[in-house]
Amino acid sequence: MNNTNTYNASIISEFVNRLIIEVLGSMALAERGLSEGSPIKPKEPLGPQPDLKASADD
């Protein structure tokens, strides 16, 4: 398999995975009688906290 075939297979695979997620998600919403959902938000913010200062390694 050459690089072009590998690249194309990867793109198609990612597209199919996304399509499956979208279809399953819309089916779950339809089952609940909803037309759209709300995003899931983390309980705590992700990433570094701006108010915390990094301690120096002495």
Secondary structure, DSSP 8 states (H G I E B T S, - for coil): --HHHHHHHHHHHHHHHHHHHHHHHHHHHHHTT-S-------SS--S--TT-------
